[in-house]
Amino acid sequence: MGHQKKLTIAIACDPIDDDTAGVIVSTLRFARGLRARGHRVIFLAARSRSHHETSDENGIKIYRFPSVPLPKSDGRWNISFPSTGRIKSILRTEQVDVVHITLPLPSAISALRAARALGIATVAHSHSQPENVFLHLPWFLPPHIFDRPYYAYMAWVYNHAHRVIAVSPLGKDLLIRAGVPETKIEVISNGVDISRFRVIDPGDFRERMGIPSDAVVMLFVGRLQPEKSIETLIRATALLAPRFPKLFVLIIGGGNLKDELEALSRNLKVDTRVIFAGRLSESQLVPAYNASDIFVLPSLAELEGMVVLEAMACGTPVVAYARGAVPEIVKDGITGFLVNPSNDDIRGDWTITQTGQKGITEAVKRIYAMEEEDYETMRGNCRKLVEKKFDINTMVDDYYRLFLDISGH
């Protein structure tokens, strides 16, 4: 992009460095991309049991504030409550050009107020849906009753920013319906680092996971939380197991549903085929994607689906529920198969005619039965699509142009 004016960006993201949720991972990747281009990035974050004090990590300063942990988060999500005055002091000291908030939390409100008081440009980033928050509630509180107030609150917070970033066209539509003016919204994908997430030889990854070399591996990567509907994958495995004795499932991620999901796999007598690997580092994820034959995501809420992009960048075909923005990424019959979540939730006329877990099993069978040449074509299609539309370097450049525009440089 030629010579760039160097900016200082303050990003409010409470759980930074404490969890591997998509919002955290994508925010860190963008921060690193901006820093690699010579910009300064600081974080405004929550104190946690793992991170107590302000620190400098890999050249990025992280200011931390007193916080409380969220229930059912294993101590990995904490909500901080910094005062507007404290953040104003930090913004002055660091000579910040742009304040960027990632979630509509109390710290984001304080950051927006501080920035406005100092005349600093502000950007809000939409990473969440009601399903990410309210599917955890007890059975007697139907989650959908909170949809309207949640979106109203989110619009109230985000309308205090100069611009709002949606990660997908779906995300933009949801923001407009919530009451955010269309003129404020920019669509910038989370993207994926295609130089890191690529087709490689996975080496001994299967052996280290206890998976036979000749197994057919279905992979899930994500938080073990209700909105991910991982029980659907386990139940589909039970349906597939009698016909496919070499089928294995690798589940990567952590969360409060782990014990429940392990118990389900035992009850369905597929516990010898379902492997819970826990959280893995980014460097370990690349061989995981490459060692797998199919990536399965029966998620009920995805504003984009960063793990889908990662899997496809590694040439792994995707089977996923046609929920959220997933149909904007997965091309049915070309990079994988889309499945309608239920007979009452039909999202499109896809190749797979069955719905729910039976639809997942039908899609897996379809890929399993492919001729090798057709399967390799699908793998190549996955990689090509990500290279063309979701290279994170393009997204970081889009961020910079937006920051430059609103900061008046």
DRENGUVO-517603 format. One record per residue (C-alpha): residue in three letters; chain; x, y, z. Coordinates in Angstrom, 1 decimal, padded with zeros to 4 digits. Example, Ala and Ser with C-alpha at 12.3 -4.5 7.8 and 13.67 -1.06 7.14 Angstrom:
DRENGUVO-517603
ALA/A/012.3/-004.5/007.8
SER/A/013.7/-001.1/007.1
END
This chain:
DRENGUVO-517603
MET/A/000.0/000.0/000.0
GLY/A/003.0/002.3/-000.2
HIS/A/003.9/004.6/002.6
GLN/A/001.5/004.3/005.5
LYS/A/000.8/006.8/008.2
LYS/A/001.5/005.0/011.5
LEU/A/-001.4/004.8/013.9
THR/A/-001.8/003.9/017.5
ILE/A/-004.9/001.8/018.1
ALA/A/-006.4/000.9/021.5
ILE/A/-008.6/-002.3/021.4
ALA/A/-011.0/-003.0/024.2
CYS/A/-011.3/-006.8/024.5
ASP/A/-011.8/-008.1/028.0
PRO/A/-010.9/-011.8/027.5
ILE/A/-007.8/-011.2/025.4
ASP/A/-005.2/-014.0/025.9
ASP/A/-007.5/-015.9/028.2
ASP/A/-009.6/-018.0/025.8
THR/A/-009.6/-019.3/022.2
ALA/A/-013.0/-018.1/021.2
GLY/A/-013.3/-016.7/017.7
VAL/A/-013.5/-013.0/018.8
ILE/A/-010.3/-013.3/020.8
VAL/A/-008.3/-015.2/018.1
SER/A/-009.4/-012.9/015.3
THR/A/-008.7/-009.8/017.4
LEU/A/-005.2/-011.0/018.2
ARG/A/-004.5/-011.8/014.6
PHE/A/-005.6/-008.4/013.4
ALA/A/-003.5/-006.8/016.1
ARG/A/-000.5/-008.7/015.0
GLY/A/-001.2/-007.8/011.4
LEU/A/-001.4/-004.1/012.2
ARG/A/001.8/-004.3/014.3
ALA/A/003.6/-006.1/011.5
ARG/A/002.8/-003.0/009.3
GLY/A/004.4/-000.7/011.9
HIS/A/001.3/000.4/013.8
ARG/A/001.2/000.5/017.6
VAL/A/-001.6/-001.6/019.3
ILE/A/-002.5/-001.6/023.0
PHE/A/-005.3/-003.6/024.6
LEU/A/-007.8/-002.7/027.3
ALA/A/-008.7/-006.0/029.1
ALA/A/-009.9/-007.7/032.2
ARG/A/-007.8/-009.0/035.0
SER/A/-008.1/-012.8/035.3
ARG/A/-006.6/-015.6/037.3
SER/A/-004.0/-016.1/034.5
HIS/A/-003.3/-012.4/033.9
HIS/A/-003.3/-010.0/036.9
GLU/A/-001.3/-007.0/035.9
THR/A/-000.6/-004.7/033.0
SER/A/001.9/-006.4/030.8
ASP/A/003.8/-006.2/027.5
GLU/A/003.3/-009.4/025.5
ASN/A/005.0/-009.8/022.1
GLY/A/005.3/-006.1/021.8
ILE/A/001.7/-005.3/022.5
LYS/A/000.9/-003.5/025.8
ILE/A/-002.1/-004.9/027.7
TYR/A/-003.8/-002.7/030.4
ARG/A/-005.8/-004.8/032.8
PHE/A/-008.7/-003.7/035.1
PRO/A/-010.5/-005.3/038.1
SER/A/-013.1/-007.8/036.9
VAL/A/-015.6/-010.5/037.8
PRO/A/-015.7/-013.9/036.0
LEU/A/-018.6/-015.0/033.9
PRO/A/-020.5/-018.1/035.1
LYS/A/-019.7/-021.4/033.2
SER/A/-016.6/-019.9/031.6
ASP/A/-014.0/-021.9/033.5
GLY/A/-012.5/-018.5/034.6
ARG/A/-011.6/-017.7/031.0
TRP/A/-014.1/-014.9/030.5
ASN/A/-014.0/-011.9/032.9
ILE/A/-015.9/-008.7/032.7
SER/A/-014.0/-005.6/033.7
PHE/A/-015.3/-002.2/034.9
PRO/A/-012.8/000.5/034.2
SER/A/-013.8/004.1/034.8
THR/A/-014.1/006.5/031.9
GLY/A/-011.4/008.7/033.6
ARG/A/-008.9/005.8/033.9
ILE/A/-009.3/005.0/030.2
LYS/A/-009.0/008.7/029.3
SER/A/-005.7/008.9/031.1
ILE/A/-004.4/005.8/029.2
LEU/A/-005.6/007.2/025.8
ARG/A/-003.8/010.5/026.5
THR/A/-000.6/008.8/027.7
GLU/A/-000.5/006.4/024.7
GLN/A/-001.5/009.2/022.2
VAL/A/-004.2/006.9/020.7
ASP/A/-005.6/007.7/017.2
VAL/A/-008.4/005.1/017.1
VAL/A/-010.3/003.2/019.8
HIS/A/-011.7/-000.2/018.7
ILE/A/-014.2/-002.1/020.8
THR/A/-014.9/-005.8/020.1
LEU/A/-017.8/-006.7/022.4
PRO/A/-020.7/-004.6/023.9
LEU/A/-019.3/-004.9/027.5
PRO/A/-019.0/-002.2/030.2
SER/A/-015.4/-001.6/029.4
ALA/A/-016.4/-000.9/025.8
ILE/A/-018.9/001.7/027.0
SER/A/-016.2/003.4/029.1
ALA/A/-013.8/003.3/026.2
LEU/A/-016.3/004.9/023.8
ARG/A/-017.1/007.6/026.3
ALA/A/-013.4/008.3/027.0
ALA/A/-012.6/008.5/023.3
ARG/A/-015.6/010.8/022.5
ALA/A/-014.5/013.1/025.3
LEU/A/-011.0/013.4/023.8
GLY/A/-012.2/013.6/020.2
ILE/A/-010.7/010.2/019.3
ALA/A/-012.2/008.2/016.4
THR/A/-014.1/005.0/017.4
VAL/A/-014.9/001.7/015.8
ALA/A/-017.2/-001.0/017.1
HIS/A/-016.8/-004.6/016.0
SER/A/-019.9/-006.9/016.0
HIS/A/-018.8/-010.5/017.0
SER/A/-021.7/-011.8/019.0
GLN/A/-025.3/-013.0/018.7
PRO/A/-027.9/-013.7/021.4
GLU/A/-027.3/-017.4/021.0
ASN/A/-023.8/-016.9/022.2
VAL/A/-025.1/-015.6/025.4
PHE/A/-028.5/-017.0/026.3
LEU/A/-028.5/-020.7/025.2
HIS/A/-026.8/-021.3/028.6
LEU/A/-029.9/-020.3/030.5
PRO/A/-032.1/-022.7/032.5
TRP/A/-034.9/-024.5/030.6
PHE/A/-037.6/-022.3/032.0
LEU/A/-036.1/-019.2/030.4
PRO/A/-036.6/-019.5/026.6
PRO/A/-033.5/-018.0/025.0
HIS/A/-035.4/-016.2/022.2
ILE/A/-037.2/-013.9/024.6
PHE/A/-033.9/-012.1/025.0
ASP/A/-033.2/-011.6/021.3
ARG/A/-034.9/-008.2/020.9
PRO/A/-033.5/-006.6/024.1
TYR/A/-030.0/-007.9/023.3
TYR/A/-030.0/-006.4/019.8
ALA/A/-031.5/-003.1/021.2
TYR/A/-028.7/-002.9/023.8
MET/A/-026.0/-003.8/021.2
ALA/A/-027.4/-001.1/018.8
TRP/A/-027.4/001.5/021.7
VAL/A/-023.7/000.7/022.4
TYR/A/-022.5/000.5/018.8
ASN/A/-024.3/003.7/017.7
HIS/A/-022.0/005.6/020.0
ALA/A/-019.1/004.6/017.7
HIS/A/-018.2/006.4/014.5
ARG/A/-018.2/003.2/012.4
VAL/A/-019.3/-000.4/013.0
ILE/A/-017.6/-003.5/011.5
ALA/A/-019.7/-006.6/010.6
VAL/A/-017.8/-009.8/009.9
SER/A/-020.2/-010.9/007.2
PRO/A/-023.2/-009.7/005.1
LEU/A/-025.4/-011.5/007.6
GLY/A/-023.9/-009.6/010.4
LYS/A/-024.6/-006.4/008.6
ASP/A/-028.2/-007.3/008.1
LEU/A/-028.6/-008.1/011.8
LEU/A/-027.1/-004.8/012.8
ILE/A/-029.4/-002.8/010.4
ARG/A/-032.4/-004.7/011.8
ALA/A/-031.2/-003.8/015.3
GLY/A/-031.2/-000.1/014.5
VAL/A/-027.6/000.6/013.4
PRO/A/-027.6/002.9/010.3
GLU/A/-026.4/001.1/007.2
THR/A/-024.1/004.1/006.4
LYS/A/-022.2/003.3/009.6
ILE/A/-021.5/-000.3/008.7
GLU/A/-018.5/-001.8/006.9
VAL/A/-018.3/-005.6/006.2
ILE/A/-014.8/-006.9/006.8
SER/A/-014.3/-010.7/007.2
ASN/A/-012.2/-012.1/010.0
GLY/A/-010.2/-013.8/007.2
VAL/A/-007.5/-016.4/007.8
ASP/A/-003.7/-016.4/007.5
ILE/A/-003.3/-018.5/004.4
SER/A/000.5/-018.6/004.8
ARG/A/000.0/-020.4/008.1
PHE/A/-003.3/-022.3/007.5
ARG/A/-002.4/-024.3/004.4
VAL/A/-002.1/-027.8/003.1
ILE/A/000.8/-029.6/004.8
ASP/A/001.9/-033.2/005.7
PRO/A/000.4/-033.6/009.2
GLY/A/003.3/-035.9/010.2
ASP/A/002.5/-038.1/013.2
PHE/A/-000.5/-036.1/014.4
ARG/A/-002.9/-039.0/014.2
GLU/A/-000.5/-041.2/016.1
ARG/A/-000.2/-038.6/018.9
MET/A/-004.0/-038.4/019.1
GLY/A/-004.4/-042.2/019.2
ILE/A/-006.1/-042.3/015.8
PRO/A/-005.3/-045.2/013.4
SER/A/-003.5/-044.1/010.2
ASP/A/-006.3/-045.7/008.1
ALA/A/-009.2/-044.0/010.0
VAL/A/-011.7/-041.6/008.5
VAL/A/-011.6/-038.6/010.7
MET/A/-014.3/-036.1/011.4
LEU/A/-013.1/-032.9/013.1
PHE/A/-014.8/-030.3/015.3
VAL/A/-012.9/-027.2/016.5
GLY/A/-014.6/-024.7/018.9
ARG/A/-015.9/-024.0/022.3
LEU/A/-017.8/-026.8/024.0
GLN/A/-020.9/-024.6/024.6
PRO/A/-024.6/-025.1/023.8
GLU/A/-024.7/-023.0/020.6
LYS/A/-022.2/-025.3/019.0
SER/A/-024.6/-028.3/019.2
ILE/A/-021.7/-030.8/019.5
GLU/A/-024.1/-033.4/020.8
THR/A/-025.5/-033.5/017.2
LEU/A/-022.1/-034.6/015.9
ILE/A/-021.8/-037.3/018.6
ARG/A/-025.3/-038.6/017.9
ALA/A/-024.5/-038.7/014.2
THR/A/-021.4/-040.7/014.9
ALA/A/-023.5/-043.3/016.7
LEU/A/-025.7/-043.6/013.6
LEU/A/-022.6/-043.9/011.3
ALA/A/-020.6/-046.3/013.5
PRO/A/-022.2/-049.6/012.6
ARG/A/-021.6/-049.0/008.9
PHE/A/-018.2/-047.3/009.1
PRO/A/-015.9/-049.2/011.6
LYS/A/-012.9/-046.9/010.8
LEU/A/-014.7/-043.7/011.6
PHE/A/-013.3/-041.5/014.3
VAL/A/-014.2/-038.0/015.7
LEU/A/-011.7/-035.5/017.0
ILE/A/-013.1/-032.7/019.2
ILE/A/-010.7/-029.8/019.8
GLY/A/-011.7/-027.2/022.3
GLY/A/-012.7/-026.6/025.9
GLY/A/-015.9/-025.6/027.7
ASN/A/-018.3/-026.4/030.5
LEU/A/-020.1/-029.1/028.5
LYS/A/-017.1/-031.4/028.3
ASP/A/-018.2/-033.9/031.0
GLU/A/-021.7/-034.0/029.6
LEU/A/-020.5/-034.7/026.1
GLU/A/-018.1/-037.4/027.3
ALA/A/-021.0/-039.0/029.1
LEU/A/-023.1/-038.9/026.0
SER/A/-020.4/-040.6/023.9
ARG/A/-020.2/-043.3/026.5
ASN/A/-024.0/-043.8/026.7
LEU/A/-024.1/-044.1/022.9
LYS/A/-021.1/-046.5/023.0
VAL/A/-018.9/-044.4/020.7
ASP/A/-016.5/-043.3/023.4
THR/A/-013.7/-045.3/021.8
ARG/A/-014.2/-043.4/018.6
VAL/A/-014.7/-039.8/020.0
ILE/A/-011.5/-038.2/021.2
PHE/A/-011.6/-035.0/023.3
ALA/A/-008.2/-033.3/022.6
GLY/A/-008.8/-030.2/024.7
ARG/A/-007.5/-026.8/023.6
LEU/A/-004.7/-026.8/021.1
SER/A/-002.4/-024.0/020.0
GLU/A/-002.6/-022.5/016.6
SER/A/000.5/-024.3/015.5
GLN/A/-001.1/-027.6/016.5
LEU/A/-004.4/-026.8/014.8
VAL/A/-002.8/-026.8/011.3
PRO/A/-001.8/-030.4/011.4
ALA/A/-005.2/-031.3/013.0
TYR/A/-007.0/-029.8/010.0
ASN/A/-004.7/-031.6/007.6
ALA/A/-005.0/-034.9/009.4
SER/A/-008.8/-034.9/009.1
ASP/A/-011.0/-035.9/006.2
ILE/A/-014.1/-033.9/007.0
PHE/A/-014.7/-030.8/009.2
VAL/A/-018.1/-030.9/010.8
LEU/A/-019.8/-027.8/012.4
PRO/A/-023.4/-028.4/013.5
SER/A/-023.4/-024.9/015.1
LEU/A/-026.6/-023.0/015.7
ALA/A/-025.0/-019.5/015.6
GLU/A/-022.1/-018.4/013.4
LEU/A/-021.7/-014.7/012.4
GLU/A/-019.0/-016.0/010.1
GLY/A/-017.3/-019.3/011.2
MET/A/-013.6/-018.7/011.5
VAL/A/-012.9/-022.4/012.0
VAL/A/-014.7/-023.1/008.7
LEU/A/-012.2/-020.7/007.0
GLU/A/-009.3/-022.4/008.7
ALA/A/-010.4/-025.9/007.7
MET/A/-011.0/-024.9/004.1
ALA/A/-007.6/-023.1/004.0
CYS/A/-006.1/-026.5/004.9
GLY/A/-008.1/-028.2/002.1
THR/A/-010.6/-030.0/004.5
PRO/A/-014.2/-030.2/003.1
VAL/A/-016.9/-029.0/005.4
VAL/A/-020.2/-030.4/006.5
ALA/A/-022.2/-027.8/008.4
TYR/A/-025.6/-026.6/009.5
ALA/A/-026.9/-023.9/007.2
ARG/A/-027.2/-021.4/010.1
GLY/A/-025.8/-017.9/010.4
ALA/A/-023.3/-016.9/007.8
VAL/A/-022.0/-020.4/007.1
PRO/A/-023.8/-020.5/003.7
GLU/A/-021.9/-017.4/002.7
ILE/A/-018.7/-019.4/002.9
VAL/A/-019.5/-023.1/002.3
LYS/A/-020.5/-023.7/-001.3
ASP/A/-022.9/-026.6/-001.3
GLY/A/-021.5/-029.6/-003.3
ILE/A/-018.3/-027.7/-004.1
THR/A/-016.4/-027.1/-000.9
GLY/A/-018.6/-029.4/001.3
PHE/A/-022.3/-029.8/002.1
LEU/A/-024.8/-027.7/003.9
VAL/A/-027.5/-029.3/006.1
ASN/A/-030.8/-027.8/007.2
PRO/A/-030.9/-028.0/011.0
SER/A/-034.5/-029.4/011.3
ASN/A/-037.7/-029.9/009.4
ASP/A/-038.9/-026.7/011.1
ASP/A/-035.7/-024.8/010.2
ILE/A/-035.3/-025.0/006.4
ARG/A/-032.6/-022.6/005.3
GLY/A/-032.2/-023.6/001.6
ASP/A/-032.6/-026.3/-001.0
TRP/A/-029.3/-028.1/-000.5
THR/A/-027.9/-031.3/-002.0
ILE/A/-028.5/-033.1/001.3
THR/A/-032.2/-033.7/001.7
GLN/A/-032.4/-035.0/005.3
THR/A/-032.2/-032.5/008.2
GLY/A/-030.6/-032.4/011.6
GLN/A/-028.3/-035.2/012.7
LYS/A/-029.6/-037.5/009.9
GLY/A/-028.6/-034.8/007.5
ILE/A/-025.1/-034.7/009.0
THR/A/-024.8/-038.5/008.5
GLU/A/-026.1/-038.3/004.9
ALA/A/-023.5/-035.6/004.1
VAL/A/-020.7/-037.6/005.7
LYS/A/-021.7/-040.7/003.8
ARG/A/-021.7/-038.6/000.6
ILE/A/-018.1/-037.5/001.1
TYR/A/-017.1/-041.0/002.3
ALA/A/-018.4/-042.4/-001.0
MET/A/-016.6/-040.0/-003.3
GLU/A/-014.1/-041.1/-005.8
GLU/A/-010.6/-040.0/-004.8
GLU/A/-010.4/-037.6/-007.8
ASP/A/-013.7/-035.9/-006.8
TYR/A/-012.7/-035.7/-003.2
GLU/A/-009.3/-034.1/-004.1
THR/A/-011.2/-031.6/-006.4
MET/A/-013.4/-030.6/-003.4
ARG/A/-010.3/-030.1/-001.3
GLY/A/-008.7/-027.9/-004.0
ASN/A/-012.0/-025.9/-004.2
CYS/A/-011.8/-025.2/-000.5
ARG/A/-008.3/-023.8/-000.7
LYS/A/-009.0/-021.8/-003.8
LEU/A/-012.0/-020.1/-002.4
VAL/A/-010.2/-019.0/000.8
GLU/A/-007.2/-017.7/-001.2
LYS/A/-009.5/-015.7/-003.4
LYS/A/-011.9/-014.2/-000.8
PHE/A/-010.6/-014.5/002.8
ASP/A/-006.9/-013.7/002.9
ILE/A/-006.4/-011.9/006.2
ASN/A/-003.8/-009.6/004.7
THR/A/-006.5/-008.0/002.6
MET/A/-008.7/-007.7/005.7
VAL/A/-005.9/-005.9/007.7
ASP/A/-005.5/-003.5/004.8
ASP/A/-009.2/-002.8/004.9
TYR/A/-009.0/-002.2/008.6
TYR/A/-006.2/000.3/008.1
ARG/A/-008.1/002.2/005.4
LEU/A/-011.1/002.5/007.7
PHE/A/-009.0/003.6/010.7
LEU/A/-007.2/006.2/008.5
ASP/A/-010.5/007.5/007.1
ILE/A/-012.2/008.1/010.5
SER/A/-009.1/009.3/012.3
GLY/A/-008.7/012.2/009.9
HIS/A/-005.2/011.4/008.9
END
